Each structure stands twice: as structure tokens, then as C-alpha cells.
């Protein structure tokens, strides 16, 4: 997603926020950000490091496979690295899709381009399922 100060504030979920680096960057754009993580220690560090950010960021303890949010409450969901380490990636992806408003998934961009470059220069077989396919509801 691209954020602009001229856009209305968006509600963003930073999944597996860790110390809140991505949450802070998005909040600086004016978005209302909720950061979730499974680690209370990382959440405490994120809250401490992020105390000066406005709008303030809400940090919550959460399980990747059972997010305590209603359906379609976020305009966007981000995850810098954490979602790839979920035990059940399909369940985590379903939860991210459930809490994100329809039509906001961005399957293209720098990450997709990076994987295309790697694939062209690698002899490794393609993975059985790609995280880039998460935008395909099937």
C-alpha cells in the first residue's frame, strides 16, 4: 500500500510486529496502526521504542492463527518477516485475509520482482505454494 498525508487515515495491522519498526514507519504516514506479535517481550520493547510516535500505535499480544479482530476491520495488513514463520501458514494467511478489507491485497511490487530475479538465476525447483499467491482467493 502507498500512504499519503492527503489520503484519509487508514487502519493498518502490522502482523508479527516484533519491535515495531514497520508499524512506526506506517504510523508516521498518519495511519492508525495496530501491531500484533506472539512475544510479550518484543511487544514491550516495541511500545517503549514507539512511545513518541503519533498517532500512537496499539500493540497487542496475538496468535497468528486466531486474531481477535472482527472481519474486514483493517484497510491493509503488513508483515515484514514474521508471517513466514507461522506454524500453519495457510491458517495465518486466512486470518490476515479475514481481518483485511476486500480488494486491498497487493500481490505485485518489490518483493514479487525480487523473487522473479532469484527464480531466473536459480536452479532450485519452484516451491509447492508461493506466498505471492495469497492474493488468489482460491
C-alpha positions in Angstrom: 0.0 0.0 0.0 1.1 3.6 -0.6 0.3 6.1 2.1 -0.1 9.8 1.7 -0.9 12.6 4.1 -3.6 13.7 1.6 -5.4 10.3 2.0 -7.9 9.7 4.8 -6.2 7.9 7.7 -6.1 4.1 7.1 -6.3 1.4 9.7 -3.3 -0.9 9.3 -2.4 -4.2 11.0 1.3 -4.9 11.4 1.4 -8.7 11.8 4.3 -10.1 13.8 5.4 -6.6 14.6 8.5 -7.6 16.6 10.0 -4.3 17.9 7.5 -2.3 15.8 9.9 -1.0 13.1 7.3 -1.3 10.2 4.5 -0.1 12.5 6.4 3.1 13.3 7.1 3.8 9.6 3.4 3.4 8.7 2.2 5.4 11.7 4.4 8.3 10.6 2.3 8.5 7.5 -0.8 9.2 9.6 -2.2 5.7 9.6 -3.8 4.2 12.7 -1.6 1.1 13.3 -2.1 -1.9 15.5 0.9 -4.1 15.9 0.5 -7.7 17.0 3.1 -10.3 18.0 3.3 -13.6 19.9 6.1 -12.3 22.1 5.3 -10.2 25.1 8.9 -9.2 25.4 9.1 -7.9 21.8 5.8 -6.1 22.3 7.1 -4.4 25.5 10.2 -3.3 23.5 8.0 -2.0 20.6 5.8 0.0 23.0 8.9 1.6 24.6 10.7 2.4 21.4 7.4 3.7 19.8 6.2 5.9 22.7 7.0 9.1 20.9 5.2 8.2 17.6 1.9 10.0 16.7 -0.6 8.8 16.1 0.2 6.3 18.8 0.5 2.6 17.9 -1.6 0.0 19.7 0.5 -3.2 20.5 -1.4 -6.4 21.3 -0.4 -10.0 22.0 -1.9 -12.2 19.3 -1.8 -15.7 17.8 -1.3 -15.9 14.0 -4.0 -18.4 13.6 -6.6 -16.8 15.8 -6.6 -13.0 15.6 -9.0 -11.3 18.0 -10.4 -8.8 15.5 -13.7 -8.7 13.6 -13.8 -9.4 9.9 -12.7 -6.7 7.4 -11.6 -4.1 10.1 -8.2 -3.2 8.6 -7.6 -1.3 5.3 -4.3 -3.1 5.0 -2.1 -5.7 6.6 1.7 -5.7 6.6 4.2 -8.2 7.8 7.9 -7.5 7.3 9.1 -11.0 8.2 7.0 -12.7 10.8 4.2 -14.3 8.9 6.6 -16.6 7.0 7.5 -18.2 10.3 3.9 -19.1 11.3 3.5 -22.7 12.1 0.4 -23.1 10.0 0.9 -20.6 7.2 -2.4 -21.4 5.5 -4.3 -20.6 8.7 -2.3 -17.4 9.2 -3.0 -16.3 5.7 -6.7 -17.0 6.1 -6.7 -14.8 9.3 -4.9 -12.0 7.5 -7.4 -12.2 4.7 -10.3 -12.3 7.1 -9.4 -9.1 9.0 -8.4 -7.2 5.9 -11.0 -5.3 3.9 -11.6 -6.9 0.5 -9.8 -5.5 -2.5 -6.7 -4.2 -0.7 -4.3 -7.1 -1.3 -1.2 -6.0 -3.2 0.3 -9.1 -4.9 2.8 -7.1 -7.0 5.7 -4.9 -6.1 9.3 -5.1 -5.0 9.0 -8.5 -3.3 7.5 -10.1 -6.4 10.2 -8.5 -8.6 12.9 -9.8 -6.2 11.5 -13.4 -6.4 11.4 -13.1 -10.2 15.1 -12.2 -10.3 16.0 -15.0 -8.0 13.9 -17.5 -10.0 15.6 -16.6 -13.3 19.0 -17.2 -11.7 18.4 -20.3 -9.7 18.3 -24.0 -10.5 16.1 -24.7 -7.4 12.6 -26.1 -8.1 9.6 -23.9 -7.5 8.0 -24.1 -4.1 4.7 -26.1 -3.9 2.9 -22.9 -3.0 4.0 -19.3 -3.1 3.3 -16.6 -0.5 2.7 -14.3 -3.5 -0.4 -16.5 -4.3 -2.1 -15.3 -1.2 -3.9 -12.7 -3.3 -5.7 -15.5 -5.1 -8.8 -16.3 -3.0 -8.8 -19.9 -4.3 
